[in-house]
């Protein structure tokens, strides 16, 4: 007797394989979506740090060394109104990288999320 069609076992195997493919596809989509969100947050934090660095990159004479007294000459501000997750703070640091000249390093650091992540930009300015 010759019957056309699929047997029950063939249908079950096909359904099992299709279900595995759907589950794998959902996991891939979820991972890509999460990583895209983290990348978007990092890019926004980077843009914020860069724009604040540009605003604060005017020359101001400082005496503290970048190697030994990094936290002297530092200002910390809490930032609101962004889509960056978690508490967002901006740290502006000014220090002298070299003792024998007037060059000042200005660093803008944005800290966000929990656990804390940070993005930093720096520029050297001279009188």
C-alpha positions, -999 to +999 in steps of 0.1 A: +000+000+000+015+033-011+003+065+007+013+100+000+021+124+028+041+125+060+041+102+089+035+114+125+071+109+134+082+130+104+058+158+114+071+157+150+107+159+139+099+188+116+080+207+143+109+201+168+134+215+143+112+245+135+108+252+172+145+251+178+151+275+149+125+299+163+140+298+198+175+304+184+163+333+163+146+349+194+178+345+214+198+361+187+173+390+183+174+395+221+212+396+222+215+420+193+188+443+208+206+444+242+240+451+227+224+478+205+210+495+236+244+494+254+261+508+223+235+536+220+240+545+257+278+545+253+276+567+222+253+592+239+277+593+269+306+598+246+288+627+228+279+643+262+316+640+274+329+655+242+304+684+242+312+692+278+349+690+271+345+715+243+326+738+267+353+736+294+385+735+273+394+771+279+428+776+295+429+779+333+463+778+351+466+749+375+495+736+397+484+700+405+503+672+387+483+647+367+505+619+381+502+625+418+472+649+425+446+638+399+415+646+420+426+682+429+410+707+405+381+683+398+344+693+395+316+668+395+281+675+382+250+653+381+234+653+347+196+648+341+174+649+310+193+622+291+183+587+279+215+573+294+206+547+320+213+550+357+226+580+376+247+601+352+275+623+365+301+644+347+336+649+361+358+677+347+395+674+357+423+699+351+459+690+358+495+696+346+510+667+327+545+683+327+560+703+355+583+724+332+556+742+311+521+757+312+502+730+293+470+718+310+452+685+304+414+689+306+395+656+310+357+651+308+345+618+322+308+607+321+299+579+345+266+561+341+245+529+348+249+503+375+275+488+376+292+520+367+305+525+332+325+555+321+335+573+290+363+599+289+376+625+265+407+647+271+424+676+255+456+695+261+454+734+262+481+760+265+479+797+271 
